[in-house]
């Protein structure tokens, strides 16, 4: 008999716990979520009922624009010369012959890579000019370094110069004997767009 009373109490406790833990939160949840009124929701959404005639042509010259005047360009392209220390035998370094310029233009992806990756990603408005001093030997290009440069942003320009010093001599290829051995200046110009 005492066993049945204990079993009955345990069952009552379980039922009470279930009511507290399970039923009460459900009742509160249902009380907190009122039934949606679909008509009220439909009436609150604005609908554009204007009719547009898309069959007739529109004259765009009659539209007034409010665009400010263009700013003057403050960047002036300059012809660069290598510093005096790069001159050979007291004279100036001559400009690159056509065959050397063809090799530079053929591999312009290298110079664009340096400008884009090391210059424009740091300073999107970067512009500048670089004078590369290229040494041509009997077997082709043996060295290519930045002789002089002018950049609109100094830090990004130094990074581009460093990349050019590393990659240009490896990328620019000449067939042996195409260009007379010596040192030449290759002018490079960089601008955004």
C-alpha positions, -999 to 999 in steps of 0.1 A, spaced: 0 0 0 28 23 8 43 14 -25 13 25 -44 12 58 -26 48 65 -35 41 56 -71 11 78 -71 32 107 -57 59 102 -83 33 102 -111 18 134 -97 53 150 -95 60 140 -131 27 154 -143 33 187 -125 68 190 -140 54 183 -174 28 210 -170 54 235 -158 81 226 -183 60 217 -213 26 231 -213 30 266 -198 57 277 -223 34 264 -251 5 284 -238 26 315 -235 39 310 -270 4 306 -285 -8 337 -266 21 358 -278 15 349 -315 -19 364 -326 -35 351 -358 -22 369 -389 -46 393 -405 -39 387 -442 -62 415 -453 -45 441 -431 -11 430 -443 -21 432 -479 -35 467 -474 -3 480 -459 20 471 -489 22 500 -513 16 492 -549 27 514 -578 -3 517 -602 11 543 -626 11 533 -662 44 538 -681 42 541 -719 73 522 -731 64 523 -767 74 559 -775 110 570 -778 124 595 -753 146 625 -763 175 624 -738 189 658 -750 160 675 -731 171 661 -698 190 686 -676 221 671 -659 237 686 -627 273 674 -633 301 696 -619 328 709 -642 359 686 -647 388 693 -624 421 703 -642 447 676 -645 475 683 -621 498 656 -633 523 665 -660 542 638 -678 579 645 -679 607 629 -699 630 614 -674 668 609 -676 688 585 -656 710 599 -629 746 609 -638 760 578 -621 744 555 -647 760 573 -676 787 554 -695 821 569 -702 811 604 -693 782 607 -719 745 602 -715 728 569 -719 711 567 -753 674 559 -757 665 523 -765 665 512 -802 633 500 -818 642 463 -813 646 468 -776 613 488 -773 596 459 -792 608 434 -766 596 457 -738 562 462 -754 559 424 -761 563 417 -724 543 447 -711 523 424 -689 552 424 -665 553 462 -661 515 462 -659 517 435 -632 541 456 -611 521 488 -615 487 471 -607 498 447 -579 523 469 -561 511 504 -570 474 507 -577 463 483 -550 480 506 -525 472 539 -542 444 536 -568 452 571 -581 489 564 -586 506 578 -617 542 581 -627 571 578 -651 601 555 -649 634 556 -668 648 520 -669 685 516 -677 688 484 -697 722 467 -702 724 446 -734 752 421 -737 762 397 -765 735 372 -754 707 397 -749 695 417 -719 718 412 -689 704 438 -665 675 462 -662 672 487 -633 652 518 -625 675 547 -632 650 575 -623 613 577 -615 586 603 -606 555 590 -589 524 608 -575 527 585 -544 562 579 -531 556 547 -511 536 529 -538 561 542 -565 590 526 -546 572 493 -544 566 494 -582 603 503 -588 614 473 -566 591 450 -586 605 464 -619 641 459 -607 633 422 -600 611 412 -629 620 433 -660 655 418 -667 639 383 -665 609 390 -687 624 412 -714 641 389 -740 662 398 -770 677 375 -796 715 376 -795 728 403 -819 695 421 -823 706 451 -804 742 463 -802 757 457 -767 755 487 -744 733 506 -720 700 521 -731 671 541 -715 636 527 -717 609 552 -708 578 538 -691 547 558 -683 520 546 -659 485 560 -652 453 547 -638 423 537 -660 
